[in-house]
Amino acid sequence: MDDLSAMSADYSADAIVVGAGHAGIEAGLALARLGAKVTVLSITLDNIGYLACNPSIGGSAKGHLVREIDALGGEMGIAADKCCVQLRMLNSGKGPAVHSLRAQVDKYAYHTYMKNVLENTPGLTLRQGEVKRILIDGDRVEGIETVLGQTIKAKAVVLACGVYLKSDIIIGNVIEHRGPVCFNRANSLSESLERDCGIALRRFKTGTPARINGDTVDFSALEVQCGEDTPYSFSLTGKKVNKKGRVCYLGYTNPRTHEIIRENLSLSPKYGGLIHGTGARYCPSIEDKIVRFADRDRHQFFLEPEGGDTKEMYVQGISTSLPVSVQLPVYRSIRGFEKVEIMRDAYAIEYDCIDPSELFPTLAHKRLEGLFFAGQINGTSGYEEAAAQGLVAGINAARYVAGKSGIVFSRKQSYIGVMCDDLVTKGTEEPYRMLSARSEHRLLLRQDNADLRLGGIGSDIGLLTGKRKNAYTKLKKHTERALALISSESTVFDGEKMKIADAVKRGMEWTRVARILAPYKLCDMAVFEAATEVRYDGYIRREERAVREKMRLENMPLSADTDYFTVGGLRTEACERLNAVRPLSIGQASRISGVTSADVSVLIVKCCGIKQ
């Protein structure tokens, strides 16, 4: 008989990732692919990569994040390509800086794909379990204990808990202690974060619309929204495809819809005082829209398929937490929805999260070594924002385990860098959403050049390997060749012979450039990138000059251990804010609210020893 006393469910790993949503997936894969032995814990294996809100990946600014994740060696772009049912390029009528790809995906296929990837990644152990507490030894993490009493020791722990920390689903006056889509919530970890880690928590709120039965919709009353003829893909290694198979629909609320909502505002948990968490300004509920934009007689919404093998459809733009007795009349007041049947009720969800200013730009905690945070636990909103943070946290946790220094993605390099810097430097008082307007150098950070901006970094880190690295190397060589040819070769445009570069600046489309350069057998993406660089050359050079000037400040390091009250010449408010954020550079310090240009001058002289 086996000696049971010698057996134990406890074990050790290099790292633990808590949560298997979009942040947890990227963190776990990055750790394992960089050689760490990692355990990914999910409260249920049925929610891995689950699209609990809209069935889409990408969109304005979010598409940039997905392309950057792919350029660095992450998985989201590949998954979106494989599970896509419709593709559209948003903002295509504007400049290339704001072009952003958006894919409708089959949410169930996406979950299955991501679960399969995790299960088949060497070095990655996937387990179902809920964390009871974080194990701390002095000022460093040493593992976790589950609610079932299992202990897993590790050098690094990445918390990617999404919106599951003591989450409450709220519909009318009904509160259910559950996570998204009625999955179980995490009941114990919040207490451990406060008690064992000394981390203060706060409540944020988000919401989701009803899912309706597509068979009960009169689609003839709605406007068809098809995919595009131009083939696209999120991943550089993905086959560019024209995904038009599934259609979405555009519709509008009306005065009767708004009247029903106004008559029942007292029953809304937000306006009735039941909701206390801070909601996302950029994704308001339909109640918020009616109150904030009282002069408007209609609001648009999009009806989107949830997947290929379900009749459920997602009503984007009509999130609500009104009682179920009000939800059905609200939806049925809409043209085309007169006989609609709700399959899943809309709801609001409140959850615990941290103040991200407690983190370094590596997403490591400032006080507790080996503890990293990623995703909505950092106060962000959105799949893409979460996945990007998961990748950053996973890369840096792997480097921490290996005894290497962390990697900071700068604002001049990527939207990922902008987001991380915003979170840790400025913090956020509401669910943070990535917007192109947040990037001061967005002309340089286009989604089309994500591979050229970040492929080298992904390769150096060790995540971009094999076919993906080869594709990046090929794109880089082809783009350089295309730029040289555009600058040297001539063509006839508007009846004049001129350099191709001059023709491009006068309006020649990149597709025509591609035809001229066809004998050189360059890939289309390289020609597009080269033509874009040439067309906006003057603006790009100006942006690059601005970046170089700002990098002067970014390259002036500050010690994370400095007590700024000991630095003479700083105002008290500046000392308090600097001690709270603990910036790693003069550049980061200059972006902290409450730090003035005079304070920055003092820091340059006193902390960097540079005479002004």
N, C-alpha and C positions, 0 to 999 in steps of 0.2 A: 504494500500500500504506500502511496506517495506520502511524504511528510508534509502535510498541509501547512504546518507552522513555518516551513521554509519557503512557502510560496506567497507571493504578494502581487496585488494589482498595481502597486506603485512602481514607477520607473523614472528614468531620466531622459531628457532630450536636450539638444542644444538650444532650442527655442520653442515657445508655445504661442500660437495665434488663437485668440479667443474671439470666435465669430467667423462665419463662412459666407458672409454677404460679399459685396463687391470689393470692399477694403480687405477683408480677411482672405479672400481668394488670391488677390495679387500679392499680399504680404506673404502668405504661405508658399506660393509658387516661387517668389523671388528668393526666399530663404532656402528652399530645397534646391533650386537650380544653381544657387551659389555655394552649394556644398554643405549646408547645415542640415542636421537631423531635426525635423520639425514636426510637432503635433498640432493639427488644426482641430480645435474643439468647436462644435456647433450645438446649440441647444436642441436642435433637431436636424437630422440629415435631409429632411424634406424641404428645408428653406435655403439650401445652398444656391447662391446666385439667383435667388428668387426676385423677380421684378414685382415687388409688392405694390408699386404705384403704376405709372404708365408703361405700356409694353413697347418701349423704344429705347434706343441708345443713340447718343449724340444730340445734336441741336446747336443752337447759337452758343458759341464759346465752348460748350460741352464737347462738340465734335473735335475741337482743337485738343482737348484733354485726351480723348480716345486715340487720336493720331499720335500724340506724344507718348502715351502709354505703350503703344505698339512700337514706336521708334526706339524705346528703351528696352524692349524685350518682354513687355507685359502681354497679357492674354485677352483683354477685353475686346480689342479690335478684331482679333481672329474669331472669337465667339460670335460677335455681332454679324460678321460676314457670313458665317456658317448658318446662323439662325434667322437671317434676314428674310422678310417677306415683301418689303418695299423700301426703296431708297429715294431720298430727295436731297438736293443741295439747297440749303437755305441761304437767303440773301444774295443769290446769284446775280441780281440786278445791281448790286452795289460793288464796291471795290473788293479785291481779293483778301484784304485783311480780315473781313468779316464773313467770308464764305465759310459755311460750316455744314458738314454732312450729318444727316439724321436718318436713322434706319428704324422702321417698324420691325420688330422681331417677334418670333413665336416664343412667348415667355416660358412655356413648358419645355420646349426644345432647348432653350438657353440654360435652364436649370439642369437638364439632363446632361448637356454638353459639359458644363462646368464641373458637375459632380464627377463625371467620367475622367476629366483631366486631373482632378485632385487625386482620385483613386489610383491613377496610373502614373503618378509622378514619383520617381525614385527618391527615397529619403523623406517622403511626406506620409505621415500617419493621420488618417481621418477618423475622428471619434465623435460620437454623440455624447454630450455631457454639459452640465451647467456648473459654472465656477462659483464656489462658495466664498473663497477669499484668496487674495494675493499674498504669497509668502514673502516676507521682507526680512532681511538680515542686515540690521544697521541702516545704511543708506543705499542698499542695492537689493534688487529683486532676486529671489532664488526659486521661484516656481509658483504653482497654484495648488489649491485643494478643491475638489469638486464637492457638490452637495451629497454625493454618495460616499464620501470619505476617502476617495482616491487622491493620492498625492503624486504630482508630476513635477520633478525638479528640472530647472532650466536656467541658463545664463541670461536669457532674454525672454520677455513676455511682450507681445503686441496685443493691445486691446482694440479690437475692431468690432464693437458690440452693436453697431447700428443704432436702432431706436428701441432696443429691447430692455434697457435698464429701467426696471420698475415702470414699465410702460402701461398706460391706461388707454383703452379704446373708449371713446365717448360718442354716444348717439343720443341726442335729446338730453333727458335727465338720467340716462342709464350709463353707468360706468362699469366696464369689464376689465379686470386686471389681466390683460393679455397683450401679446405683441401683435405685429402686423398680421392681417389675414387670420386672426385668432390663433396664431401659433403661441406656444407658451412664452411667457416673458422671463427675464432674468430677475429673480427676486432678491438674491443675496449679495451680488457683487457691488451694488451701490454702497451698502453699509461698510464693506471691506475697504472700498476706495476712501471713504471718509475716515473710518476708524484706524485702519492699518497703514494707509498711505498718506493721510492728512490732506487729501485732495477735496476741495469744495465742489459741490455739484449744483447744478441749476436745472430748471425745467424749460424745455423747448417743446414746440408743438408743430405738427404738420397734419395733413389730411389727404383724403382721397375720395374720388367720386364713386357713384354706384356703378356696378357692372350690370348691364342690361342684356336681355335676350334678343339677339339679332333678328330672330324670326318674327318679333313683334314690332319691328321698326318699319315705317313707310319710307324707304330710301328715296323714292321719287320726289319727296319733299325736301331733300338735302342735296347739297352740291358735292359732286364727286371730286375727290382729291387723289389723282393718280401719281404713281412714281414717275421717274424721269427716263427719257430715252438715252441720255448720256450714261455710259457705264462708270461705276465708281466702286471703291472698296475702302474700308477703314485700314486694313492691314496692307503693308507693302508687299507681302507675300501672298495676299489674297487675290483671287482671280477677279478682275474688274468685270462686274456684271450689271445688267440692266434689270432691276427688280421692279416690275410693274404688276406682278400677279395679283396681289391683294390691294384693294383700294380703301382709302379712308373717306370720311365725309365731313363736310363743313355745314354747320347749322347755327341758329341764333335763338337766344331767349327772346321774350317779348314782354310788353307791359303787363299782361296777365300773370306771367311768371313772376315778375317783380312784385306785383300786388300780393300774391300768395306769400312770398317771402317776408314782405314788410308786415303783413298781418300776423305773422308767426315769429317775429324776431324775439319776442319775449321767451319763446320756447327754445331758442338757440342757446346751446351751452356756453358759447362765447359771450353773447350779449346778455345772457341770464346769469353770468358770473360763475358758471361751473368750470370753465376753462381758465387756467391761470398761467399756462406756459406761453412763451413768446413765439408767435407764428412767423412764417416767411412772408416778407413784404412782396416778394416777386412771384408768389404763388398763392394769391388770396382765395378764400372760399367764395362761393357765389353770394353768401350773406355779406361778406366784406365788400364785394364789388357793388352790391345794391346800395350799401350805406355810403361808401366812399365816392361813388360816381352816380349820385342820385339823379343827375340830369340826363343820363343815358337811358334810352328806351329799349336797348338790346345789347347783349354781350355774345360774342361768338364762342363756339365750342367745336371740338373735333371728335368725331366718333371713330374709334380705332379698334381693329380686331385684336383679340388677346392671343390668338394662336390658330393653327390650322385645323385642330380637331376639337374645337369648342365653339359654342354659339355665343359665349360671353363677349361683350364689347365694352370698351372703356370710354367714358364720356369726359374727355379732357376739357377742363374749363368750368366744370360744374361740381367742384368739390363742395361738400356740405357736411355739417354735423347735426342738422335738424332732425327731429324725431321721424321715425319711419312713417308715422301717420301724415306727415307733411311732405316727405320726400317724394312719394308717388304722385300726389297732385302737382308738385313742382315739375317733375319730369314730364308728366302727361299734358301739361299746359303748352309744351313746345311743339311746334309744327313738325310732323313726322313721328312724334312720340305719343300720339293720342291714345294708342292701345298698348303702350310699352309695358313690359313686365320686368321688374327688378329681380335679378338673380342674387346679387350681393349688395347690401345696403352701404351707402357712403358713411364715412366716419372720420372723426378727428382722433389723433393719437398724441398723447403727452409722454415725455420720456426724460430721463436724466442724461446730462452731458457735462463736460468739463469746460473750463475757460482755457482755450488753446494758447493763451499767452503764458501758460505754465510750461510750454514746450520750447525746445530749441528748434531751429529750422529743419533739423534732421528728423523731427517729430519724436525725439527722445525727451523724457521728462527731465526737468532741470535739477531736481533734488534726488531722484531715485534712479540710480544707474541700472541700465538694462530694461527699463520700462518704456515702452513706446505706445503711442496712440494714433489711430487712423480712422477716418470716416466720420460718420455722424455723431459719434461720441465727442468729436472735436467741435461740434456746433455747426457742421456743414449740412447742406441739403443736396441730394442728387446722387445717382449711381456713379456718374463719371468723376465727380469730385471725390467720392469715397474711394473708388478704384485707384485714382492717382495718388491719394495719400497712402493707401495700402502699399503701393509699389515703393514709395519713398521710405516708409517705415520698414518694409521688408528688406530693402537694400541695406539700410543703415543698421538694422538689427543683425543681419548677416555679417556685416563688417565689424560690428561690436563683438560678436561671438568669436570672430577670427582675429580679434585684437588689432583691427585696422581703424583708422580715423573715419569719421562720418563724411558723407557727401551732402553739400548744400546746393540745391538748384537755385540759381539766381534769377532775378526778375528779367534780366536781359536775355536769358536762355530759353525761357518757356513759360507757358501759362501755369504749369505745375509750380514753378518757382514763384510766380506772382501770388498764387493761392496760398502756398505755405508761408510766404513772407507776410501776407496780409493777416493770416490767422495768428501767427506767433508774435508779430510786432504790434498789430492794432487790436487783436482780439475780435470778437464779434458779439453784438448784443441781440442778434436774431439769426435764424438759420442762414448760413452763408451760401450764396450761389455764385458760381463763376460767371462773369460777364466780360465781354471783350473790352468794355470801357474801363475795366479795372487795370488793364495793361497799358502803360504809358508808351510802350514800344511795339504796339500790335502790328504795325506794318512789317516789322522784322519777324514777328512771331505768327506767321500765317500757318494755316493747317497744311497747305501744300508743301511747305519746306520743313515740316516737322522731322522727317527722316534725316535731312541734311544737317539740321541743327543739333539733333540729339543722338543720331546713330553712332557717332564716334564715342560718345559717352557711354551708351549702352554696350558697345563692344569692349571698351576699356573696363567697365564694371564687371563684365563677364556674363551678362544676361542675353545679349544679342549674339547668337552663335549659329553655326551651321548655315542652312539655307537663308535664314533671316539676315545674317551678317553678309553673306554673299550678295543678297539682293541690295543691301545698303551700299556695298562697295561698288556694285555695278551702276546703281543710280548716281552715285557721286562722280564716277568716271564719265558717264554719259552726259551729266549736266555740265561738267567742266568742258567736255568736247563741244557740246552744243553752244555754250557761251563763246568759245573761241571761234566757231564757225559763223555765228550770228554777227560777231564783231568784224570778221574778215571777208566773208562772202558777200557778193552783190546780187541784187535782184531788180526787177522793174516793178515799181509801185506808183499808181496814179500817173502813169505815162512817163515816169522818170526812172533813170537808172541810179541806184543808190545802195549803200550798205544795208544788209538786212536789219541791222540794229536801228538805223535811221527810219526804215519803213515801220518797224515795230513801234517806235516812238510816235510815229504819225498815225498809228491805228491799225496796222496789219495784225490780224488775229493769229494766235499761236497755231491754230490748225493749218493755216496756210504756210506758216514757217515749217511745220512738220512735213508738209508735202514737198517743200523745197529741199529739206534736209533728208528726205526719205532714202536716198542712195547710201547714206552713212549708217543706216540701220540703228538709229538711236531710239530708246524707249520714249513713249509719248510723255510720261511724267517728267522726264529730263528736259524735253523740249519746252513743255509748259513752264517748268520752273525757270529755265534760262530766259525765255521770252518775258516772263513776269519780272525777273530781276532787271532786264534791260529796260522794259517799259517804265518802271518806277525807279530807275537808277538814281535820279536826283534826290527824290524823297528818301530813298534808302540810305544814301550817303549822309544826308542830314541827320537821319535817325542814328546812324552809326557814330557820328561825331558826338551826339548827345549821350549815347551809351558810354563812349570812352571817357567823357567828362565825369559821368556818374560813377564809373568803375574806379575812378581815383579814390572816391570815398569808400567804396566797397572793399578796396584793397588795403584800407587802414584798419588793422585788427584791433579789437578790444578784448580784454580778458573777461571771461564769464564770471570770475571770482571778485571782480572789483566792487568795493563798497563806495558808491558814488558820493556818500556823505563825507568821505575823506578827501574828495577832490575839491579843492578850493575854487571858488568862482562860479559854481553852479547854483541855480535857484533851488529852493526846497522841493517845489513841484517836479522839477527835472530829476532831482536825485531820487525821489520816490518812484517815478515812472521808470527810470533807468534801472533801479534796483529790482523792480518788478519784472521787467522784460529781460534784463541782462543781455543786451545786444552783443553780437559777435563782431560787429564792424561799425565804423563811423557812419557808413551808409544806412545801416539798419537803425542806428540810433537817431538819425535825422528824420526817420519816418514815424517815430513814436509820438503819439499825441501828447502834448504838454512839453515837448522838447523844442526849444526855439533855435533859430540860426545862431544866436549868441551863445547858447549852450553848446552847440556843435563846435563853434570856434574854440571854446574852452577845452572841450574834449580833445580836439586835434592838437592843441598845445600841451595840455597837461598829461594826456594819456598816450599820445603818439610821439610827443617830443618834436613836433614839426612847427617851426616858426611861421606865423601867418604873414 
